Amino acid sequence: MSMVDRVKQRMQELDIKQDELAKAAELTQPAIFKLLAGKTKRTTRLAEIAKALGVRPQWLATGEGPMQEMGSTLEARAVIEEIEQRTRTHELGSAELILILDLVKRISSPQKKES
């Protein structure tokens, strides 16, 4: 199965049209048409298309691994997307972003064992 086949399959599963995928991936409908018609062999916007389809970019490109992220990784990405959205709409200021980034660093850093 090719990347184009996986895109078409996922579009069918989600019941979305080319223009809807284009909007979600921040592309034009003609760009999606060219991709699906095989007129574009590769895309530099794979990550955006995968995100719009709710699948992992690696799976979309190669068919390898799980189609979707599981568990806490998926939840973490949802939180990151919400933060990015609120930053774009200026709902979060720089002070809030500094606090969030500090918290993320502490959570993602390996915990030191106390002696």
N, C-alpha and C positions, 0 to 999 in steps of 0.2 A: 504494500500500500504506500502510495506517495504522500508527500506533504499536502498536495492539493486534495487528494482523496480524504486525508484526515480533516482538513478544513471543511470540506463539503459535508463529511459525516457529522462533524460537530455542529455545523450550521443547521443541518436537518434535525439533530437531536434537540437543539435549542429553538427550532422553528423561527430562525431569523433570516432575513433577506440580506442581499449584498449591501444595500444602502445602510441597513442597521449595523452590520459589522463594520462598515467603513466609518461610520460615525463613532462607534465605540472604540475603534482602533485609531481614531484621528487620522484617517486616510480618506481618499476620494473613492467614490463608487467605481469610477473607471479603473483605478488601481486594483481594486478587489476583483473586478471583472477580468482584467488582464492576468492576474494571478490564477484565478479559477479556470481560465481558458487555456492556461499553459503558455501564454505569451511572455510571461515573466518567469524565468527559471529560478531565481533566488530573490529574496527580499531582505532589505536591511531593517525592516520593521517587524520581524518575526516576534519579538518580545511583546510588542503592542497587540499584534493579532492574537497571540496566545492568551494574553491577559483578557482581551475582549471575549475570547471563547471559553475562558475559565479553565485553561489547560496549561500544563508545563511546556515551556518553549522547547526543551529537549525532546519531549514526546512528539510535539507538533513537527519538529524538524526531522526526526529520525524514526519515530515510533517506538523508541526504547524507553524502558522504565514505566512507572505508573502515569496514567493520563493526567491525573490531578494530584496536587499536593494534599497531604493528609494531616489531620490533627493540628497540633500547635503551630506548625509552620504556616498552614493556611490561615489560621486565626491571626498570627503575627503579621502576615501580609495584609490582611484586612485592616488591622490597626494602622499599619504604615500608610496604606492608601488613604485612610480617613485623615490622618495627620497631614499628608501631602495635600489633600483636597482643602482642608481648613487653612493651610498655609497659603495656598493659591488664592483663596477668597478672603485672606487677611483676617480670619477669625482667630488665628493664633499669632501672638506677637513674639518677638525675639526672646523675651524672658521665659515664656512658656516653652519655646523650642529648646532652649538651653537646659531647662529642667528635664524635659522629655529625653533629650539625647544623653544626659547624665544617667538617668534611670536605665535607659537601654544599655549603656555601657556596663553598668553595674550588674544588670541581669545577665548579659551575655558573656561576661568575664568569668573564667573558671574560679570557683570559690577556693580560697586558701584554707588549708587545714590548720586549726589552731593546735599548737604543741602543748 
